[in-house]
Amino acid sequence: MLVKEELKKLGLNYVVVELGTIDVLESISEDQKQQLKSNLLLSGLELLDDKKSILVEKIKNLIIQMIHFTDEIPKVNYSDYISQQLGYDYTYLANTFSEVKGTTIQQFIIMHKIERVKELILYDELNLTEISYKLHYSSVAHLSNQFKKITGLTPSFYKKLKQKRKGNLENL
């Protein structure tokens, strides 16, 4: 809605406004582009106009959607899934992602999987075995090792720490 309003203010007619994509009917002047960029930034949105940055955003959104917002993570290889969803060769996607973000797709996936593990630990509805299975870790040991490598804490210590903090807040 916000993006559509900004386009109207600048007198730009659009065909499609979807998450991450805008198709406009006419050419956009450099002034209009800068004005749109500034107005969107004020609202916390960013205008990406180079193809590599746009592709990287699509990769990031796909990974975040896959890990955080789907009940069942696809059982296929992540590289196959990402390549299939975006219609590009995985090597090209991986190289572009690394070039733009300075990290690998694999590291980005691991970071988000660990964030998801933290959420699931705090929800306290699943045990580590179930979390490990849900996020397609080969074992609880693998999940625990990766968790400790990223956070510096074991999953069980992280859970105790959060429960202790929660208890302290409730006693205030």
Residue pairs with C-beta under 8 A, 6 or more apart in sequence:
2 40
2 43
2 45
3 17
3 22
3 40
3 45
4 14
4 17
6 36
6 39
6 40
7 13
7 14
7 17
7 22
7 24
7 36
9 39
10 32
10 35
10 36
12 24
12 25
12 26
12 28
12 32
12 36
13 24
13 25
13 26
14 22
14 23
14 24
14 25
15 23
15 24
15 25
16 22
16 23
17 23
19 61
20 54
20 57
20 58
20 61
21 54
28 36
33 47
33 49
36 47
37 46
37 47
40 46
40 47
41 47
48 54
48 57
52 96
52 99
52 100
53 100
55 86
55 88
55 93
55 96
56 96
56 97
56 100
56 101
58 86
59 82
59 86
59 93
59 97
59 105
59 108
60 108
62 82
62 85
62 86
63 78
63 82
63 105
63 108
63 109
63 112
64 112
66 73
66 74
66 78
66 81
67 73
67 109
67 112
67 113
67 115
67 116
67 135
68 112
68 115
68 116
68 119
73 134
73 135
73 136
74 81
75 136
76 84
78 105
78 106
78 109
79 90
79 94
79 105
80 90
82 90
82 93
82 105
83 89
83 90
83 93
86 93
93 105
94 104
94 105
97 103
97 104
97 105
97 108
98 104
98 105
101 108
110 146
110 150
111 150
113 135
113 146
114 146
114 147
114 150
114 151
116 135
117 131
117 135
117 143
117 147
117 155
118 151
118 158
120 126
120 131
120 134
121 131
121 155
121 158
121 159
121 162
122 159
122 162
124 159
126 134
128 140
128 143
128 144
128 155
128 156
129 140
131 143
132 139
132 140
132 142
132 143
135 143
137 143
137 146
143 155
144 154
144 155
147 153
147 154
147 155
147 158
148 154
151 158
153 161
